[in-house]
Amino acid sequence: MTAAKSGDTVRIHYTGTLADGSTFDSSQGRDPLEFKLGTGQVIAGFDAAVDGMSVGEEKTVEIEAEKAYGPHNPDALQAFPREKIPDNIPLEIGTQLQLQSSQGNPMMVTVSEVTETEVILDANHPLAGKDLTFQIELVEIA
């Protein structure tokens, strides 16, 4: 049986869960996820988990935060004066907003705290600092 290796285009079904068992993402009800193995298109731990799998094989893997979205970086939190944020911008905790970096690139941030004087925005990936569990099925090697 052929095993998936770096450079192969693979199609997989997956379900990702957190330590509390809640699902954060799944391909169920959608087309399988397609990516080129070993090219950094998915998180490092996911890439490593699929490497060596055969078509039809299923497995469950735990991926530590360092091989997923990295540790939570406190330097990625930034406080903005509340009066500098337009009134039409929702400021509920957990709201995701798109900002422009100083280089002009779009970046996603999450409202993490709101006080009377400031709004704290978090530029960490929402899954940063979290260990992830994936149930994976290799559907096809192209």
N, C-alpha and C positions, 0 to 999 in steps of 0.2 A: 504494500500500500504506500502511496506517495505521501510524504510528510511536507507540510508547509515550511518554506525556508525564506530567508531574507531575499527580497527582490520579487517574490511571488505576489500577485494580486489575489487577495482572499476575500471571501464573503462569509460573514458570520452573523449569527443571531446571538443576542446577549441580553442579560438583565443585570443591572448594577444596583447593589444595595449598600446601605450604611450599617454601622455597628448595631443600630437599634432595629435592624430588619426592614426599614423603610426603603422603598424603591426610588432611586433618583433618576434612572433612565432605563429604557428598554426598547428593543427593536420589535417586540411583539406587536403584531398588527401592521407592521411596516415591512418594506423590503429589507433584506439583510444589509448590514453595514459592509461597504466595500472599501478596502484600503490596500496600499502596497506595504507589505511587511518589511520592517527594518528601516523605514525611511522617515520616522518621526511624525507620521500623520496621526497617530494615536499616542496616548501616554505610554511611557517606557515599559511599565509593568504589564500593560495589556499586550503590547507588541511581544514581549518575552513569553507571555502565557500562550499565545497563538503559535509561536515558533515551535515546529516539531509536531503539531497536531495533524491528524489525518481527517479526510472528509468523513463526516458522520460522527466524529468523536465529540463528546461533551465533557466538560470539566468545570469545576468551581475553583476559583483562585482568589486568594486574599492579596491585595496590593497595598503595601504601606504607603503612607502619604508622600514619602520622599520619592517613590517611583510612580506616583500618580500626579497630583497637582502641586506637590511640594509643601513645605511647612507654611503655616500662617505667618505672614511677615508683618510685624507691627509697623514697620516703616511705610507700608502701603496704605495706612490710614491717614487721612488729611482732613483738617478742620477748615471749614469755610464760614465766614461771617454770614449769619442768617439773612441779613438785609441785602446781601449781594446775590441771593438766589431769587429769580423771578417768581412772582406769586402763582403762576400757572404750573410750576413744577411740583409734583406730588412729593411730600416729604414723610410718608409713612415708612417706618422701619421695615427693611426688606425690599423696598422699591429699587429696581435696577434702572440706572440712568446711563446714557452714553455721553461722555465728555470728549474733548479733544485734548490730546497731550500737547506739551510744549513744542513737539516736533510736528504737530498737525495731524497725528494719527488718532483714529477713534479708539476709545477705551471704555470698557464697561466698569461701572462702579455700583456699589450697593449702599443705600442709606443705612448706616449702622447705629446712629444716635442723633437725636434732635433735642436741643435745649432752647431756651429763650433767646440765646445770643449766637449759637453756632450749630452747624450741621456737620457731622462726621461722616465722610464718605470712605468706603473701603474698596480699594482696587484689587484686593486678593481675589483669585478665582473662588466662587462659592464653595468649592470642594477642597480648597487648600487646607492642609492640616488634618485631613480626614483619611482614615484607612478605608479602602473600598473593597467590596466583594463582588466578583462577577461570575455569573453562570454563563458559560460560553459554549456554543455549538458551531463547529466549522462546517459550513454548508457547501463551499466550493473553493477550489484552487484554480484560478484562471491561467 
